[in-house]
Amino acid sequence: MLHHFFARRYLFSPKSRSVVNLISGLSVVAVAMPVAAMIILLAVFNGFESLVRANFSTFDADLTVAPRRGQTFVCAEADTAALRRVDGVEDFSFLLEQSALLECNSRQATALVRGGDDHYARVFDWDSAVSVGYSDLRVGDIHRLVIGQAMGYMLGVRSLADSRVRLYAVRRAPFSSLLPMENFTRREMEVGGIFTVDLESERNYVLTSLEAAQELFSHPGRASSLAVRTSKNPSAVRREVQQALGDGFTVLTREELRASTYRIMRYEKWGIFFILLLVLVVASFSVVGALVMLIVEKKDDVATLRALGADRGFVCRVFRSEGWLICACGGVAGLVLGIALTLVQQHFGIIEIPADTFLTKSYPVELRGGDIAVVAAAFAAVAALLSHLTVRSMIKKNI
């Protein structure tokens, strides 16, 4: 269209080089940088979110079944036959979790002891988390502990060859003030493996077999939860699992189990997005300055166009197209730069995290198409609004 032709000529024509063109070029750079920053930072948040989800998958199952009343339930009460018939249920494991006191090498620490049955490794991504020793919680009649690396440091565990840990749990019986040690159930086990996940899990969790946990906590034949692994979307399988187990149980997905954590991560991500959007709005005012100077400079051209029969609407469309063109060049450049840098970091991990104890050596990033669309739509709205308001105001004053 004709107004697009005028706008392109004002920006790109080699015969129309001036200070205004230089300012327009700087405006392109000014809007490209915030757009690229938005793409990169959203990708970084996505990467950390995926990393957190992967860490949670080591201890949180796709679906977690808990008793609606009380802390434990009898394992025989769960209709496992009906659960196996549910389409999408791959495997499940009974768990028993309670707090206990650990003692080794004259050092003590509290931890959440989780007992898992023989199907534990089929439900959780467990084998890859164990970095030293073996992931088996039980070998025949021998029950072993698998502790976190941070817990190993706290207890002074130097090697698996000489690492016997004593566990103390409160006995489910009336307390005696005369013999305080009789109020605790004691058990001693060897450490069979050490897992490495995140610092919080390494400090808080200690794993053993379900039978050992039932004996330690005086809960024979009972469990505190039932972990379910699904081959489909857990949200789609959840209702059928609930129907199979009955109203005595509640079924939660991993997202529901850690709802506060995921909610905070989403708030942080979109909080950063709106802060960068404000930066983008401020940077876009350079386009406003370029349009104002261009309109003032092209007064003679506008007068010529009006003499040739162009109305005010046509003149507005010319300069509005000029503003959109400047913003489009900056937006496309920012999107290309942000996507390119994100993909380079995603595949090659050039920027590393200066910490040897972190779970990954380089900053995790994950590019998502939805984020690119949101950034592009937000920038287009800002560019269209600023261009429209600037051109309408200046044309009224000068024409």
C-alpha positions as CSV (number, residue, x, y, z in Angstrom):
1,M,0.0,0.0,0.0
2,L,1.1,3.6,-0.6
3,H,1.6,4.7,3.0
4,H,3.8,1.6,3.6
5,F,5.9,2.7,0.6
6,F,6.5,6.2,2.1
7,A,7.3,4.7,5.5
8,R,9.9,2.3,4.1
9,R,11.5,5.0,2.0
10,Y,11.8,7.3,5.1
11,L,13.6,4.5,7.0
12,F,15.6,2.7,4.4
13,S,16.2,5.1,1.4
14,P,20.0,5.8,1.0
15,K,19.1,9.3,-0.1
16,S,17.3,10.1,3.2
17,R,20.2,9.6,5.7
18,S,20.0,12.1,8.5
19,V,20.1,12.4,12.3
20,V,16.6,11.1,12.4
21,N,17.6,7.9,10.6
22,L,20.4,7.5,13.1
23,I,18.0,7.9,16.0
24,S,15.6,5.4,14.4
25,G,18.5,2.9,14.2
26,L,19.3,3.4,17.8
27,S,15.6,3.0,18.6
28,V,15.7,-0.4,16.9
29,V,18.6,-1.5,19.1
30,A,16.9,0.0,22.2
31,V,13.8,-2.1,21.8
32,A,15.7,-5.2,20.6
33,M,17.6,-5.6,23.8
34,P,14.6,-5.8,26.2
35,V,12.9,-8.3,23.9
36,A,15.9,-10.5,23.8
37,A,16.3,-10.2,27.6
38,M,12.6,-11.3,28.1
39,I,13.1,-14.4,25.9
40,I,16.4,-15.3,27.7
41,L,15.1,-14.8,31.3
42,L,11.8,-16.7,30.7
43,A,13.9,-19.5,29.2
44,V,16.1,-19.5,32.3
45,F,13.0,-19.7,34.6
46,N,11.7,-22.6,32.4
47,G,15.1,-24.4,32.8
48,F,15.1,-24.1,36.6
49,E,11.5,-25.1,36.7
50,S,12.2,-28.3,34.7
51,L,15.3,-28.9,37.0
52,V,13.1,-28.6,40.1
53,R,10.5,-30.9,38.6
54,A,13.2,-33.5,37.8
55,N,14.5,-33.4,41.4
56,F,11.0,-33.7,42.8
57,S,10.3,-36.8,40.6
58,T,13.0,-38.6,42.7
59,F,10.8,-38.4,45.8
60,D,7.3,-37.4,44.5
61,A,5.4,-39.9,42.4
62,D,3.1,-39.1,39.5
63,L,0.2,-39.8,41.9
64,T,0.3,-40.0,45.7
65,V,-2.5,-41.8,47.5
66,A,-2.9,-40.9,51.2
67,P,-5.5,-41.8,53.8
68,R,-8.3,-39.3,54.1
69,R,-8.2,-39.8,57.9
70,G,-5.2,-40.4,60.0
71,Q,-1.6,-40.7,59.1
72,T,-1.4,-44.4,58.2
73,F,-3.6,-47.1,56.8
74,V,-3.5,-50.9,56.6
75,C,-1.9,-52.0,53.3
76,A,-4.5,-54.7,52.8
77,E,-7.3,-52.0,52.8
78,A,-6.1,-50.7,49.4
79,D,-7.7,-52.5,46.5
80,T,-4.5,-53.2,44.6
81,A,-6.2,-55.6,42.2
82,A,-8.6,-52.8,41.1
83,L,-5.7,-50.4,40.9
84,R,-3.8,-52.7,38.5
85,R,-6.8,-52.8,36.2
86,V,-6.8,-49.0,35.8
87,D,-5.7,-48.0,32.3
88,G,-2.5,-45.8,32.6
89,V,-1.3,-47.2,35.9
90,E,2.2,-48.6,35.3
91,D,3.2,-49.6,38.8
92,F,2.8,-48.6,42.5
93,S,4.7,-48.8,45.8
94,F,3.6,-48.7,49.4
95,L,5.5,-46.1,51.5
96,L,5.9,-45.4,55.2
97,E,7.4,-42.1,56.3
98,Q,8.1,-40.7,59.8
99,S,10.8,-38.7,61.5
100,A,13.6,-40.4,63.4
101,L,16.9,-39.6,65.0
102,L,20.1,-40.9,63.4
103,E,23.4,-41.4,65.1
104,C,26.8,-42.3,63.7
105,N,30.3,-41.6,64.7
106,S,29.1,-39.8,67.8
107,R,27.1,-37.4,65.6
108,Q,23.3,-37.0,65.5
109,A,20.8,-35.7,63.0
110,T,17.1,-35.9,62.5
111,A,15.6,-37.1,59.2
112,L,12.5,-38.2,57.5
113,V,12.9,-42.0,57.1
114,R,11.0,-43.4,54.1
115,G,10.4,-47.1,53.8
116,G,9.6,-48.4,50.4
117,D,8.7,-51.9,49.2
118,D,10.4,-53.9,46.4
119,H,8.6,-51.9,43.7
120,Y,10.1,-48.6,44.8
121,A,12.7,-48.3,42.0
122,R,10.0,-49.0,39.4
123,V,7.9,-46.0,40.6
124,F,10.6,-43.4,41.2
125,D,13.6,-42.4,39.1
126,W,15.8,-43.7,41.8
127,D,18.7,-45.6,40.3
128,S,20.2,-42.5,38.6
129,A,20.1,-40.6,41.8
130,V,22.3,-43.0,43.7
131,S,25.9,-41.9,43.1
132,V,27.8,-44.2,45.5
133,G,27.0,-47.8,46.4
134,Y,23.7,-49.5,45.6
135,S,20.1,-48.3,45.3
136,D,18.6,-51.6,46.6
137,L,16.8,-51.0,49.9
138,R,16.7,-54.7,50.7
139,V,18.8,-57.7,49.7
140,G,17.1,-60.8,50.9
141,D,16.7,-60.5,54.6
142,I,19.3,-57.7,54.8
143,H,17.8,-54.2,55.2
144,R,20.0,-51.3,54.2
145,L,19.9,-47.5,54.4
146,V,20.4,-45.1,51.5
147,I,21.2,-41.6,52.7
148,G,21.8,-38.3,51.0
149,Q,25.3,-36.9,50.5
150,A,24.6,-34.0,52.8
151,M,23.4,-36.3,55.5
152,G,26.5,-38.4,55.1
153,Y,28.6,-35.3,55.8
154,M,26.5,-34.5,58.9
155,L,26.9,-38.0,60.3
156,G,30.6,-38.3,59.4
157,V,30.2,-41.2,57.0
158,R,33.5,-41.6,55.3
159,S,33.0,-44.9,53.5
160,L,30.3,-47.5,53.0
161,A,32.6,-50.2,54.4
162,D,32.4,-48.9,57.9
163,S,29.1,-47.0,58.2
164,R,26.6,-48.4,60.7
165,V,23.8,-45.9,61.6
166,R,21.6,-46.2,64.7
167,L,18.0,-45.0,64.3
168,Y,15.8,-44.0,67.1
169,A,12.0,-43.6,66.8
170,V,9.5,-42.8,69.5
171,R,7.8,-45.9,70.7
172,R,4.0,-46.1,70.4
173,A,3.5,-46.9,74.1
174,P,3.1,-45.0,77.4
175,F,6.2,-43.0,78.3
176,S,8.4,-43.9,81.3
177,S,10.3,-41.1,83.1
178,L,12.5,-43.6,84.9
179,L,13.8,-45.3,81.8
180,P,13.8,-42.7,79.1
181,M,15.7,-44.9,76.5
182,E,12.9,-47.4,76.7
183,N,10.6,-44.9,75.1
184,F,12.4,-45.2,71.8
185,T,12.6,-48.0,69.3
186,R,16.2,-48.6,68.2
187,R,17.6,-50.2,65.1
188,E,21.0,-50.3,63.6
189,M,21.6,-50.7,59.9
190,E,24.4,-50.4,57.4
191,V,24.5,-47.6,54.7
192,G,24.3,-49.3,51.3
193,G,24.3,-46.2,49.1
194,I,24.4,-42.5,48.9
195,F,22.2,-40.4,46.7
196,T,22.8,-37.0,45.2
197,V,19.8,-34.8,44.3
198,D,19.2,-31.4,45.9
199,L,20.5,-30.2,49.2
200,E,17.2,-30.1,51.0
201,S,16.3,-33.7,50.0
202,E,19.8,-34.9,50.9
203,R,19.5,-33.4,54.3
204,N,15.9,-34.5,55.0
205,Y,15.4,-38.0,53.5
206,V,16.8,-41.4,54.5
207,L,15.5,-44.5,52.7
208,T,15.2,-48.0,53.8
209,S,12.9,-51.0,53.2
210,L,9.2,-50.9,54.1
211,E,9.6,-53.8,56.5
212,A,12.4,-52.1,58.4
213,A,10.4,-48.8,58.6
214,Q,7.3,-50.7,59.9
215,E,9.4,-52.3,62.6
216,L,11.2,-49.1,63.5
217,F,8.0,-47.1,63.8
218,S,5.9,-49.9,65.3
219,H,3.5,-49.9,62.3
220,P,3.3,-53.6,61.2
221,G,1.4,-54.0,57.9
222,R,0.7,-50.3,57.6
223,A,1.8,-47.5,55.2
224,S,1.5,-43.8,55.1
225,S,1.0,-43.4,51.4
226,L,0.8,-45.3,48.1
227,A,3.0,-44.0,45.2
228,V,1.7,-44.6,41.7
229,R,3.6,-44.3,38.4
230,T,1.5,-43.6,35.4
231,S,2.1,-44.1,31.7
232,K,-0.3,-41.3,30.8
233,N,-1.0,-37.8,32.0
234,P,-1.4,-38.2,35.8
235,S,-4.3,-35.7,35.8
236,A,-6.2,-38.0,33.3
237,V,-5.6,-41.1,35.4
238,R,-6.3,-39.6,38.8
239,R,-10.1,-39.9,38.7
240,E,-10.0,-43.6,37.8
241,V,-7.5,-44.3,40.6
242,Q,-9.7,-42.5,43.0
243,Q,-12.7,-44.6,42.0
244,A,-10.7,-47.8,42.2
245,L,-9.5,-47.1,45.8
246,G,-12.7,-45.6,47.2
247,D,-13.5,-42.6,49.3
248,G,-11.2,-43.6,52.2
249,F,-8.3,-42.3,50.2
250,T,-7.3,-39.0,48.6
251,V,-5.3,-38.9,45.4
252,L,-2.9,-36.0,44.6
253,T,-0.8,-35.3,41.5
254,R,2.8,-34.1,41.9
255,E,1.8,-30.5,41.2
256,E,-0.9,-30.6,43.9
257,L,1.5,-32.2,46.3
258,R,3.9,-29.3,45.8
259,A,1.3,-26.7,44.9
260,S,2.9,-23.8,46.9
261,T,6.3,-24.4,45.4
262,Y,5.1,-24.4,41.8
263,R,2.8,-21.4,42.5
264,I,5.7,-19.4,43.8
265,M,7.8,-20.3,40.7
266,R,5.0,-19.2,38.4
267,Y,4.6,-15.9,40.3
268,E,8.4,-15.3,40.1
269,K,8.5,-16.0,36.4
270,W,5.6,-13.7,35.4
271,G,6.7,-11.1,38.0
272,I,10.0,-10.8,36.1
273,F,8.1,-10.8,32.8
274,F,6.1,-7.7,33.9
275,I,9.2,-5.9,35.2
276,L,10.9,-6.5,31.9
277,L,7.8,-5.4,30.1
278,L,8.0,-2.1,32.0
279,V,11.6,-1.8,30.9
280,L,10.5,-2.5,27.3
281,V,7.8,0.3,27.6
282,V,10.5,2.8,28.8
283,A,12.8,1.7,26.0
284,S,10.0,2.1,23.4
285,F,9.9,5.8,24.2
286,S,13.0,6.1,22.0
287,V,10.6,5.2,19.1
288,V,8.3,8.1,20.3
289,G,11.3,10.5,20.1
290,A,12.2,9.2,16.6
291,L,8.7,9.6,15.3
292,V,8.4,13.2,16.8
293,M,11.6,14.3,15.1
294,L,10.6,12.6,11.8
295,I,7.2,14.4,11.8
296,V,8.9,17.7,12.5
297,E,11.5,17.1,9.8
298,K,9.0,16.0,7.1
299,K,6.7,19.0,7.4
300,D,7.5,20.0,3.8
301,D,6.7,16.5,2.6
302,V,3.5,16.5,4.5
303,A,2.5,19.8,2.9
304,T,3.3,18.4,-0.5
305,L,1.2,15.3,0.1
306,R,-1.7,17.5,1.3
307,A,-1.4,19.6,-1.9
308,L,-1.6,16.4,-3.9
309,G,-4.9,15.5,-2.2
310,A,-3.8,13.4,0.7
311,D,-6.0,13.7,3.8
312,R,-5.0,13.7,7.4
313,G,-5.8,10.0,7.8
314,F,-3.4,9.1,5.0
315,V,-0.6,11.2,6.6
316,C,-1.3,9.5,10.0
317,R,-1.1,6.1,8.4
318,V,2.3,7.0,6.9
319,F,3.9,7.9,10.2
320,R,2.1,5.2,12.1
321,S,3.6,2.7,9.6
322,E,7.0,4.3,10.2
323,G,6.6,3.6,14.0
324,W,5.5,0.1,13.4
325,L,8.3,-0.6,11.0
326,I,10.9,0.6,13.6
327,C,9.4,-1.5,16.3
328,A,9.1,-4.5,14.0
329,C,12.8,-4.3,13.1
330,G,13.7,-4.1,16.8
331,G,11.2,-6.8,17.8
332,V,12.4,-9.3,15.2
333,A,16.0,-8.6,15.9
334,G,15.4,-9.1,19.6
335,L,13.5,-12.3,19.1
336,V,16.2,-13.7,16.8
337,L,18.9,-12.7,19.2
338,G,17.1,-14.1,22.3
339,I,16.2,-17.4,20.6
340,A,19.7,-17.8,19.2
341,L,21.4,-17.2,22.6
342,T,19.0,-19.4,24.4
343,L,19.5,-22.3,21.9
344,V,23.3,-22.0,22.2
345,Q,23.1,-22.2,26.0
346,Q,20.6,-25.0,25.9
347,H,22.7,-27.2,23.7
348,F,26.2,-26.2,24.6
349,G,26.0,-24.8,28.1
350,I,28.5,-22.0,27.6
351,I,27.6,-20.0,30.7
352,E,28.5,-22.1,33.7
353,I,27.3,-21.8,37.3
354,P,30.3,-21.0,39.6
355,A,29.4,-23.6,42.2
356,D,30.7,-27.2,42.4
357,T,27.9,-28.4,44.6
358,F,25.0,-27.4,42.3
359,L,23.1,-30.0,40.4
360,T,24.1,-28.8,37.0
361,K,27.3,-27.2,35.7
362,S,25.7,-24.6,33.4
363,Y,22.6,-22.4,33.7
364,P,19.6,-24.6,32.6
365,V,17.4,-23.0,29.9
366,E,14.4,-24.3,28.1
367,L,12.9,-22.4,25.1
368,R,9.1,-22.7,24.9
369,G,6.9,-21.5,22.0
370,G,4.3,-20.1,24.3
371,D,6.7,-17.7,25.9
372,I,7.9,-16.4,22.5
373,A,4.2,-15.8,21.5
374,V,3.5,-13.9,24.8
375,V,6.6,-11.7,24.4
376,A,5.8,-11.0,20.7
377,A,2.1,-10.2,21.5
378,A,3.0,-7.9,24.5
379,F,5.6,-6.0,22.4
380,A,3.2,-5.7,19.5
381,A,0.6,-4.2,21.8
382,V,3.1,-1.7,23.3
383,A,4.4,-0.7,19.8
384,A,0.9,-0.2,18.3
385,L,-0.3,1.9,21.3
386,L,2.8,4.2,21.4
387,S,2.9,4.7,17.7
388,H,-0.8,5.5,17.5
389,L,-0.8,7.9,20.4
390,T,2.4,9.7,19.2
391,V,1.3,10.1,15.6
392,R,-2.2,11.3,16.5
393,S,-0.9,13.9,18.9
394,M,1.8,15.2,16.6
395,I,-0.3,15.4,13.5
396,K,-3.0,17.4,15.3
397,K,-0.4,19.9,16.4
398,N,1.5,20.2,13.1
399,I,-1.3,19.8,10.5
